[in-house]
Amino acid sequence: MPREIAFAPQAADDEKRLRANERATVRDKIKQHLRHDATKTSRSRIKRLRGLKQPQYRLRVGDIRVFYDVTEEAVEILAIVPKAEAAAWLERYGKPAPENELAEQGRTDKEGEKS
């Protein structure tokens, strides 16, 4: 079932700052990858962010990084930033996961490796 895609106010502002061709490419990739398979990680395109409660995921679109969270019904785009600014954005806005969630993430990751 396709998920709704919602842009947080900051993400909407970030998108407006992109050049027109970048904006079109980012929009296409968001629709292509996040509407149906937002949690399906890959080697380079979609990454589950460890140690963070928010954002949960990162989508790579060339030199642009799209940070987002996923619920049952929707994907919320939190920010769209150039690669060069991604680490600083995560440092400033990323919310660390509580210790018990970090331990749970570690178990999930190990279980996933065995499959």
C-alpha positions in Angstrom: 0.0 0.0 0.0 1.5 3.4 -1.0 2.4 5.8 1.8 1.5 9.4 1.8 4.5 11.7 1.6 4.5 14.8 3.8 7.1 17.6 3.9 8.0 19.2 7.2 8.2 23.0 7.0 12.0 22.9 7.0 12.1 20.3 4.2 9.7 22.4 2.1 12.0 25.4 2.6 15.1 23.2 1.8 13.4 22.0 -1.4 12.7 25.6 -2.5 16.4 26.4 -2.2 17.4 23.7 -4.7 18.0 24.5 -8.3 15.0 23.5 -10.5 16.7 20.5 -12.0 17.8 19.2 -8.6 14.3 19.8 -7.2 12.8 17.8 -10.0 15.3 14.9 -9.5 14.8 14.9 -5.7 11.0 14.8 -6.2 11.2 12.0 -8.7 13.4 9.9 -6.4 11.2 10.5 -3.3 8.2 9.3 -5.2 10.1 6.4 -6.8 11.8 5.1 -3.6 9.8 6.2 -0.6 6.1 5.9 -1.6 6.2 2.0 -1.5 9.6 0.9 -0.1 10.6 3.6 2.3 12.2 1.2 4.8 13.9 -1.1 2.2 17.6 -0.3 2.7 20.2 -0.6 0.0 24.0 -0.4 -0.1 24.0 3.2 -1.1 20.5 4.7 -1.8 18.5 4.2 1.4 20.2 3.9 4.8 18.7 3.2 8.2 20.4 5.7 10.6 21.8 4.0 13.7 21.8 5.6 17.1 19.1 8.1 16.1 15.5 8.3 17.1 14.9 10.9 14.5 15.5 11.0 11.6 15.2 7.3 11.0 16.4 7.1 7.4 18.5 8.8 4.7 17.8 8.8 1.0 20.8 9.6 -1.2 20.1 11.5 -4.4 23.4 12.4 -6.0 25.0 15.0 -3.8 21.7 15.7 -1.9 20.6 13.9 1.2 16.9 13.5 2.2 16.3 12.7 5.9 13.0 11.2 6.7 10.9 9.2 9.2 8.4 6.5 8.4 5.0 5.6 10.0 2.4 3.1 9.0 0.6 5.6 6.8 3.2 8.2 5.8 6.7 9.2 5.1 7.6 12.5 6.7 10.5 14.3 4.9 12.4 16.2 7.6 15.2 17.9 5.6 16.8 18.0 2.2 20.4 19.0 2.5 23.6 18.9 0.4 26.0 16.1 1.2 28.6 18.6 2.5 26.0 19.9 5.2 24.5 16.5 6.1 26.8 15.7 9.1 26.3 19.2 10.5 22.5 18.9 10.1 22.4 15.5 11.9 24.6 16.9 14.7 22.2 19.9 15.1 18.8 18.3 14.5 19.2 14.6 15.0 17.6 13.1 18.1 19.6 10.4 19.8 17.8 7.1 20.5 17.5 6.2 24.2 20.0 3.5 25.4 17.4 0.7 25.5 16.5 1.4 21.8 20.2 1.4 20.9 20.5 -2.1 22.4 17.4 -3.2 20.5 18.8 -1.8 17.2 21.9 -3.8 17.7 20.0 -7.0 18.2 17.9 -6.3 15.1 21.0 -5.6 13.0 22.7 -8.8 14.1 19.5 -10.9 13.4 19.3 -9.3 10.0 22.9 -10.3 9.1 22.1 -13.9 9.8 19.3 -14.1 7.3 
